Amino acid sequence: MLSLFVCPVCGRPLIREKTRYFCESGHSFDKASEGYVHLLPANRKHSKLPGDDKNMLRARRSFLSAGYYAPLRETLEALCVKYCPNEVAFLDSGCGEGYYSSGIAEALARAGKKPAAAGIDISKEAVRLASKQVKAVEFAVASAYHLPLADSSADAVLNCFSPLCESEFLRVLRRGGHFIYVVPAPRHLWELKCAVYDEPYENERVTASYEGFSLLETAQISDRIRLNGNQSIIDLFTMTPYFWKTPRESAERLKALDTLETEISFDIHVYEKA
């Protein structure tokens, strides 16, 4: 079966078999028991275990599985159904554990479309978890800065809270293809910040334009969630960038909380390749 991925060595199409991926040049890549393939060359790894670690992945998996970000996933599903053609090649760049990939693939299929869906992440552990849970999407360990896709091969690319390399998205998208970019809105997780910081700050609103793309629409999502139990609060904090930026004594304040109600707000920018 032909894969959406291409060989990271020579750029030729990869063929997917039960136990491996291979190209006509003779390069071969073993499939892990969970089903994913490792397409990140050693010279593009900047650490022994790049990407999110097991603690962050556990926290995010627990939080997302509780449905707190369901409004975001449902909006992404609707946008992909709206903009994607009937036969769609879709890539989730920075897919994590596959929460959004799986929802979008299922929504496209329910809408009568024929999705060929793929996800990549630089974190091997994230891709392992995604492959274990989601069988309708093919996953690879790879870098967003060197996407293992052919030029003009994708109809839609999603970037949700992940490193952004718009030049790579421009390369892999077909003309008329769509780049869907999710960023936190200014008051996203405002009450969580108030619980941690003496002087909380709003996020800067992202309104960027990118060469080769035209902005079609921006969907704004705002809701409130109530976290019951300290572990849910800690999980939310652990999966955010604030976990790495906040002094330990400030983060310790969260241990005293049993409930937290906070705003969640996102901007989803939909771009079209000219």
Helices and strands as residue ranges (DSSP letters): E 2-6, E 13-16, E 20-22, E 28-30, E 37-38, G 42-44, H 54-65, H 70-83, E 87-93, H 99-110, E 114-121, H 124-133, E 137-141, E 154-160, H 166-172, E 173-184, H 190-196, E 213-228, H 230-238, H 242-245, H 248-251, G 252-256, E 259-273
